[in-house]
């Protein structure tokens, strides 16, 4: 049985990568802003905050974002730092590096899987905002009532 994974060991080397780094920084700042809004809403509504389904969707979505950021930062700080020289080390293929490379690829793979699941979850969050339209509100009610059947489906996707 063979698993084949790929990843870039130096994800911030090109000019386009630096643009991505700036976009990631902006995303983190915006996420912190959204978290601050949610915390203020929690303080205002107290226990009532947890009684609304849309708030649970937000909390899960934000938790997934924080998880993706945590795994990605761990990957970058652990394996991408230039002083470790992983790109040069793994460019000459040797069997002695297989286990170490598998660990690095596994960390990268975990971040991509978590991000992919969050995309699916973000689609559910889009329906939350579409509640403003009466015709979509009917769809939202149907989703809310069928959540017991939908949750196992999400687990299959993961």
C-alpha positions as CSV (number, residue, x, y, z in Angstrom):
1,X,0.0,0.0,0.0
2,X,1.5,3.3,-1.0
3,X,0.4,6.8,-0.1
4,X,1.5,9.7,-2.2
5,X,1.3,13.2,-0.8
6,X,2.8,16.4,-2.1
7,X,3.5,19.8,-0.6
8,X,5.7,22.9,-1.1
9,X,8.4,23.0,1.5
10,X,8.9,26.7,0.9
11,X,5.5,28.2,0.5
12,X,6.6,31.9,0.7
13,X,9.4,32.1,-1.8
14,X,7.7,33.8,-4.9
15,X,6.2,37.3,-5.2
16,X,2.8,35.7,-5.5
17,X,3.4,33.9,-2.3
18,X,4.1,37.1,-0.5
19,X,0.8,38.5,-1.7
20,X,-0.8,35.3,-0.3
21,X,1.0,36.0,3.0
22,X,-0.4,39.5,3.2
23,X,-3.9,38.1,2.4
24,X,-3.5,35.6,5.2
25,X,-2.6,38.4,7.6
26,X,-5.6,40.4,6.5
27,X,-7.8,37.3,7.0
28,X,-6.5,36.8,10.5
29,X,-7.2,40.4,11.4
30,X,-10.7,40.1,10.0
31,X,-11.2,36.9,11.9
32,X,-10.2,38.6,15.1
33,X,-12.7,41.3,14.4
34,X,-15.5,38.8,13.9
35,X,-14.5,37.0,17.1
36,X,-14.7,40.3,18.9
37,X,-18.3,40.8,17.6
38,X,-19.3,37.3,18.6
39,X,-17.9,37.8,22.1
40,X,-19.8,41.1,22.5
41,X,-23.0,39.3,21.3
42,X,-22.3,36.6,23.9
43,X,-21.9,39.1,26.7
44,X,-25.1,40.9,25.6
45,X,-27.3,37.8,25.2
46,X,-25.6,35.7,27.9
47,X,-27.1,32.1,27.9
48,X,-29.6,33.1,25.2
49,X,-26.8,33.2,22.7
50,X,-26.4,29.5,22.9
51,X,-30.1,28.8,22.2
52,X,-29.9,30.1,18.6
53,X,-28.7,27.7,15.8
54,X,-27.0,30.4,13.7
55,X,-24.7,31.2,16.7
56,X,-23.6,27.6,16.9
57,X,-22.9,27.6,13.2
58,X,-20.7,30.7,13.7
59,X,-18.9,29.2,16.6
60,X,-18.1,26.0,14.7
61,X,-17.0,28.0,11.7
62,X,-14.7,30.2,13.8
63,X,-13.3,27.2,15.6
64,X,-12.5,25.6,12.3
65,X,-10.8,28.7,11.1
66,X,-8.7,28.9,14.3
67,X,-7.8,25.2,13.8
68,X,-6.7,25.7,10.2
69,X,-4.6,28.7,11.2
70,X,-3.0,26.8,14.2
71,X,-2.1,23.8,12.1
72,X,-0.7,26.0,9.2
73,X,1.4,28.2,11.6
74,X,2.7,25.0,13.2
75,X,3.6,23.7,9.8
76,X,5.3,26.9,8.7
77,X,7.2,27.4,12.0
78,X,8.2,23.7,12.3
79,X,9.2,22.9,8.8
80,X,9.5,25.9,6.6
81,X,12.0,28.0,8.5
82,X,15.0,28.4,6.2
83,X,17.6,27.5,8.8
84,X,16.3,23.9,8.9
85,X,16.8,23.6,5.1
86,X,14.2,21.0,4.5
87,X,13.8,21.9,0.8
88,X,17.5,21.2,0.2
89,X,17.5,18.1,2.4
90,X,14.6,16.4,0.7
91,X,15.6,17.4,-2.9
92,X,18.1,14.6,-2.8
93,X,15.8,11.6,-2.4
94,X,17.0,9.2,0.2
95,X,15.2,6.4,2.2
96,X,16.5,7.8,5.5
97,X,14.3,10.9,5.0
98,X,11.0,9.0,4.3
99,X,9.7,8.9,7.9
100,X,10.6,12.6,8.6
101,X,9.0,13.7,5.3
102,X,5.9,11.6,6.0
103,X,5.5,13.5,9.3
104,X,5.8,16.9,7.5
105,X,3.4,15.8,4.7
106,X,1.0,14.6,7.4
107,X,1.0,18.0,9.1
108,X,0.4,19.7,5.8
109,X,-2.3,17.3,4.9
110,X,-4.1,17.9,8.2
111,X,-4.2,21.6,7.5
112,X,-5.7,21.1,4.0
113,X,-8.3,18.6,5.2
114,X,-9.4,20.9,8.0
115,X,-9.6,23.8,5.5
116,X,-11.6,21.7,3.0
117,X,-14.1,20.7,5.7
118,X,-14.4,24.4,6.7
119,X,-15.4,25.2,3.1
120,X,-18.3,22.8,3.4
121,X,-19.2,24.3,6.7
122,X,-19.0,27.8,5.3
123,X,-21.6,26.9,2.7
124,X,-24.0,26.1,5.6
125,X,-23.1,29.5,7.0
126,X,-24.1,31.1,3.7
127,X,-27.6,29.8,4.2
128,X,-27.7,31.6,7.5
129,X,-27.3,34.9,5.8
130,X,-29.8,34.0,3.1
131,X,-32.5,33.9,5.8
132,X,-33.2,37.5,5.0
133,X,-35.1,36.4,1.9
134,X,-38.5,34.7,2.6
135,X,-38.1,32.0,-0.1
136,X,-34.7,30.9,1.3
137,X,-36.1,31.0,4.9
138,X,-38.1,28.0,4.0
139,X,-35.0,26.2,2.9
140,X,-33.3,27.2,6.1
141,X,-36.1,25.8,8.2
142,X,-35.9,22.5,6.3
143,X,-32.1,22.4,6.9
144,X,-32.6,23.1,10.6
145,X,-35.2,20.4,11.0
146,X,-33.1,17.8,9.1
147,X,-29.8,18.5,11.0
148,X,-30.0,15.1,12.6
149,X,-29.7,13.5,9.2
150,X,-27.2,16.0,7.8
151,X,-24.5,15.8,10.6
152,X,-23.7,12.1,9.8
153,X,-23.3,13.1,6.1
154,X,-20.7,15.7,7.1
155,X,-18.8,13.1,9.1
156,X,-18.7,10.8,6.0
157,X,-17.2,13.7,4.0
158,X,-14.4,14.1,6.5
